[in-house]
Amino acid sequence: MSYRRAPTGALAKRRDGYRVALENVIGAVLLILVVIAAVGIVSVYVFGKIGSHTSKFGVKIVDASIQGGVATITVQNTGLQNENVTVIAYLKGHGSNSTLGSITNLLPGKSETVINDSTGFNAGDEIVVLAVAEVNGLNVATDEQTVYAT
C-alpha cells in the first residue's frame, strides 16, 4: 500500500499564496466599503447644512400693482420660519425709495397684502418693488418685481 503524504514544496506554497491573496482582496473590499460609508456620512452632513441655510428663509412677491397712486403688494413667505418683511419701492432710474409697508411675523406658507395710498407715483412710471426680509439681523432683498404705474 502506498500512502500519500501531505503536499510539500510548490503545492504548499501555492495554497499559502492563495490564502494571502484572498485575505488581501477581502481587506481591499472592506477598505473600499469603509471609504464609501465615510463619504456618504460627510456628504449628508454637508448637504444638510447647505440645504438648511438656503431654505429656511424666503419671501416672494406674489402680486404687485400701482393704480391711481395706490400700491397693492401681496407677499408670501416661502421659507420655513416666520419673517418680518418690509416692502420697498423706488422709481427706476432714480436713487430715492419709499417704504410701502411692513409685515411683522409672516408665517411660513402664508400671504399678506400691503396697501399704500400715498406713493406719489404717476401713471407710466416704472417702479421696482422689493420684498426685504430680516435674516440673522440683516435686511436681505429676497424678491424683486418691476411694475408700471397706471
RAWORA-V639854 format. One record per residue. N is the residue number from 0. SS is DSSP state (~ for helix, > for strand, _ for the rest). NEAR is the number of other C-alpha atoms within 8 Angstrom. D_FIRST is the distance of its C-alpha to the first C-alpha in Angstrom with 2 decimals. Layout:
BEGIN
n->N ss->SS near->NEAR d_first->D_FIRST
n->N ss->SS near->NEAR d_first->D_FIRST
END
This chain:
BEGIN
n->0 ss->_ near->2 d_first->0.00
n->1 ss->_ near->3 d_first->3.64
n->2 ss->_ near->4 d_first->6.51
n->3 ss->_ near->4 d_first->9.92
n->4 ss->_ near->4 d_first->12.77
n->5 ss->_ near->4 d_first->16.24
n->6 ss->_ near->6 d_first->18.48
n->7 ss->_ near->7 d_first->20.60
n->8 ss->_ near->6 d_first->23.49
n->9 ss->~ near->6 d_first->25.22
n->10 ss->~ near->8 d_first->23.29
n->11 ss->~ near->9 d_first->24.12
n->12 ss->~ near->9 d_first->27.71
n->13 ss->~ near->8 d_first->28.03
n->14 ss->~ near->8 d_first->27.25
n->15 ss->~ near->8 d_first->29.72
n->16 ss->~ near->8 d_first->32.24
n->17 ss->~ near->8 d_first->31.97
n->18 ss->~ near->8 d_first->32.74
n->19 ss->~ near->8 d_first->35.65
n->20 ss->~ near->8 d_first->37.06
n->21 ss->~ near->8 d_first->36.92
n->22 ss->~ near->8 d_first->38.71
n->23 ss->~ near->8 d_first->41.35
n->24 ss->~ near->8 d_first->42.01
n->25 ss->~ near->8 d_first->42.40
n->26 ss->~ near->8 d_first->44.70
n->27 ss->~ near->8 d_first->46.80
n->28 ss->~ near->8 d_first->47.19
n->29 ss->~ near->8 d_first->48.28
n->30 ss->~ near->8 d_first->50.73
n->31 ss->~ near->8 d_first->52.24
n->32 ss->~ near->8 d_first->52.69
n->33 ss->~ near->8 d_first->54.44
n->34 ss->~ near->8 d_first->56.75
n->35 ss->~ near->8 d_first->57.63
n->36 ss->~ near->8 d_first->58.45
n->37 ss->~ near->8 d_first->60.61
n->38 ss->~ near->8 d_first->62.51
n->39 ss->~ near->8 d_first->63.11
n->40 ss->~ near->8 d_first->64.51
n->41 ss->~ near->8 d_first->66.76
n->42 ss->~ near->8 d_first->68.04
n->43 ss->~ near->8 d_first->68.94
n->44 ss->~ near->8 d_first->70.90
n->45 ss->~ near->8 d_first->72.69
n->46 ss->~ near->8 d_first->73.58
n->47 ss->~ near->8 d_first->74.70
n->48 ss->~ near->8 d_first->77.09
n->49 ss->~ near->8 d_first->78.41
n->50 ss->~ near->8 d_first->78.91
n->51 ss->~ near->8 d_first->80.72
n->52 ss->~ near->8 d_first->83.20
n->53 ss->~ near->7 d_first->84.01
n->54 ss->~ near->9 d_first->84.41
n->55 ss->_ near->9 d_first->86.17
n->56 ss->_ near->13 d_first->89.59
n->57 ss->_ near->11 d_first->91.31
n->58 ss->> near->15 d_first->94.77
n->59 ss->> near->11 d_first->95.77
n->60 ss->> near->14 d_first->99.23
n->61 ss->> near->8 d_first->99.17
n->62 ss->> near->8 d_first->102.76
n->63 ss->> near->12 d_first->105.63
n->64 ss->> near->10 d_first->109.18
n->65 ss->> near->12 d_first->112.55
n->66 ss->> near->9 d_first->115.50
n->67 ss->_ near->8 d_first->119.11
n->68 ss->_ near->13 d_first->118.06
n->69 ss->> near->11 d_first->115.84
n->70 ss->> near->14 d_first->112.17
n->71 ss->> near->12 d_first->109.63
n->72 ss->> near->13 d_first->106.09
n->73 ss->> near->12 d_first->103.16
n->74 ss->> near->14 d_first->100.17
n->75 ss->> near->12 d_first->96.75
n->76 ss->> near->16 d_first->94.22
n->77 ss->_ near->11 d_first->90.86
n->78 ss->_ near->12 d_first->89.04
n->79 ss->_ near->9 d_first->87.38
n->80 ss->_ near->8 d_first->90.05
n->81 ss->_ near->10 d_first->93.78
n->82 ss->> near->13 d_first->95.90
n->83 ss->> near->11 d_first->99.36
n->84 ss->> near->14 d_first->100.66
n->85 ss->> near->12 d_first->103.72
n->86 ss->> near->14 d_first->104.98
n->87 ss->> near->13 d_first->106.69
n->88 ss->> near->12 d_first->108.57
n->89 ss->> near->12 d_first->110.08
n->90 ss->> near->13 d_first->112.13
n->91 ss->_ near->8 d_first->109.99
n->92 ss->_ near->4 d_first->111.35
n->93 ss->_ near->6 d_first->113.07
n->94 ss->_ near->6 d_first->111.76
n->95 ss->_ near->6 d_first->113.10
n->96 ss->> near->8 d_first->111.22
n->97 ss->> near->8 d_first->112.09
n->98 ss->> near->9 d_first->110.15
n->99 ss->> near->13 d_first->110.41
n->100 ss->> near->10 d_first->108.92
n->101 ss->> near->10 d_first->106.14
n->102 ss->> near->10 d_first->103.66
n->103 ss->> near->7 d_first->102.36
n->104 ss->> near->8 d_first->99.01
n->105 ss->> near->13 d_first->98.03
n->106 ss->_ near->9 d_first->95.06
n->107 ss->_ near->11 d_first->91.86
n->108 ss->_ near->8 d_first->92.24
n->109 ss->_ near->9 d_first->95.98
n->110 ss->> near->9 d_first->98.89
n->111 ss->> near->9 d_first->102.43
n->112 ss->> near->8 d_first->105.49
n->113 ss->> near->14 d_first->107.82
n->114 ss->> near->10 d_first->111.39
n->115 ss->> near->10 d_first->113.87
n->116 ss->_ near->7 d_first->117.36
n->117 ss->_ near->6 d_first->118.70
n->118 ss->_ near->10 d_first->116.46
n->119 ss->_ near->5 d_first->119.26
n->120 ss->_ near->8 d_first->117.32
n->121 ss->_ near->9 d_first->119.30
n->122 ss->_ near->10 d_first->118.47
n->123 ss->_ near->7 d_first->116.41
n->124 ss->_ near->11 d_first->114.96
n->125 ss->> near->10 d_first->111.27
n->126 ss->> near->12 d_first->109.75
n->127 ss->> near->12 d_first->106.30
n->128 ss->> near->13 d_first->105.14
n->129 ss->> near->13 d_first->102.45
n->130 ss->> near->16 d_first->100.52
n->131 ss->> near->14 d_first->99.81
n->132 ss->> near->14 d_first->97.43
n->133 ss->> near->11 d_first->97.07
n->134 ss->> near->8 d_first->93.48
n->135 ss->_ near->4 d_first->92.64
n->136 ss->_ near->5 d_first->96.30
n->137 ss->> near->6 d_first->96.71
n->138 ss->> near->8 d_first->98.57
n->139 ss->> near->8 d_first->96.35
n->140 ss->> near->9 d_first->97.69
n->141 ss->> near->11 d_first->95.12
n->142 ss->> near->10 d_first->96.86
n->143 ss->> near->10 d_first->99.74
n->144 ss->> near->9 d_first->101.78
n->145 ss->> near->8 d_first->104.76
n->146 ss->> near->11 d_first->107.67
n->147 ss->> near->11 d_first->110.96
n->148 ss->_ near->15 d_first->113.91
n->149 ss->_ near->9 d_first->116.05
END
